[in-house]
Amino acid sequence: MLGRESERLCCSEQQVVLLVDYGLYLATCLTLWYSRVLMPLKLFTTFLHELGHAIAVWLTWNKVHGIEVHADQGGVTKWSTTRLRCSNHFVLPAGYLGSAAWGGAILLCSTNPSATYAITFVLMFFLLVALGYSICAGTGGEGDCTLPALSVGLLVVFGGLLGLCFFTDWQYRYLLLNKVLLLIGVMNTLFSTYDIWTDCVSRTVERSDAYKYAELIGCCCSSVCTGVIWLVLSMLLAVTVLCLALRLMPAEPEFDGTFSSFSMASIVVPAIVFAAAVVFRLAFSRAYGGKMRVGRGLVLAGEGSDATSEDSGQDPELEGPLRSREVLATTGHHWAGHASDSGSDSSSDGS
């Protein structure tokens, strides 16, 4: 029985289609890695990174003041707490690992129509939340409309695809939404893992999540060691999610070497995307320099006090009712302000 189940892991037609589509999208992302064409997807990964921090803040009963995403792929999560050290045990890892988890969740949900609709509505909800922070709380950054533009653009795309699914009878209406989400899931999984490698393992950034988390836990754990652990977890998550997605696909009928018309359409869409990526790569090869990202986001300081970021050279643990501390800067800066003794929250406008 176990032998039979193992044979069925990747032998149905739908499972083969998923593997082919996953491989094509993976090749597409690698082909266009340094192209601006992928910028919206990279910015969305940055958004999910910051959203991971924000969700961890909410789950630890703290307050989020703002979520920002910048055109340089940087981002900021502003929050306040009276339990900085305790909360950071959850908030600091939630960026990279949370982003990888979002990619896995999107991939898993793309295996089922109902789950696909559900994850689309969830993503639209959080995009609306981020848009609300940008507009109502004024946390988008001075002159930076990246997050509002990203949110509105994705809301339009997701809303249009959902409208196509719910209000038309086109036989391939679900296919487009499914393939868009699969591309987002593959890209997010790849980019979040790459981010861990570049920001936490291959180089030491004193304001990175891993560096701050290593400082937090102390002992003999270095920032590189923390980054390696996160990298392994991210890679294991990616492999586990892909295997689980294959298990969730129908195991029958067995693939006999020929595809149905719908399966062919499911493969043609990512195949066209990959072919376009190759043509674009060959035609605009000079646009690819492979430069490593250096320094992203903002250096923040608390209102009503002197600059307290670690780069300023001042003591981050200043006395006073408003004390703020920059605690990471990888996909941007991650800022937390202590609540005042009277219970009011600190805030920051950035600089």
Secondary structure as GFF3:
##gff-version 3
##sequence-region A 1 351
A	DSSP	alpha_helix	2	7	.	.	.	ID=ss1
A	DSSP	alpha_helix	13	31	.	.	.	ID=ss2
A	DSSP	three_ten_helix	36	38	.	.	.	ID=ss3
A	DSSP	alpha_helix	39	59	.	.	.	ID=ss4
A	DSSP	beta_strand	63	69	.	.	.	ID=ss5
A	DSSP	beta_strand	75	81	.	.	.	ID=ss6
A	DSSP	alpha_helix	84	91	.	.	.	ID=ss7
A	DSSP	alpha_helix	96	109	.	.	.	ID=ss8
A	DSSP	alpha_helix	113	136	.	.	.	ID=ss9
A	DSSP	alpha_helix	146	167	.	.	.	ID=ss10
A	DSSP	alpha_helix	173	196	.	.	.	ID=ss11
A	DSSP	pi_helix	197	201	.	.	.	ID=ss12
A	DSSP	alpha_helix	209	217	.	.	.	ID=ss13
A	DSSP	alpha_helix	223	248	.	.	.	ID=ss14
A	DSSP	alpha_helix	261	283	.	.	.	ID=ss15
A	DSSP	three_ten_helix	285	287	.	.	.	ID=ss16
A	DSSP	three_ten_helix	310	312	.	.	.	ID=ss17
A	DSSP	beta_strand	323	329	.	.	.	ID=ss18
A	DSSP	beta_strand	333	338	.	.	.	ID=ss19
###
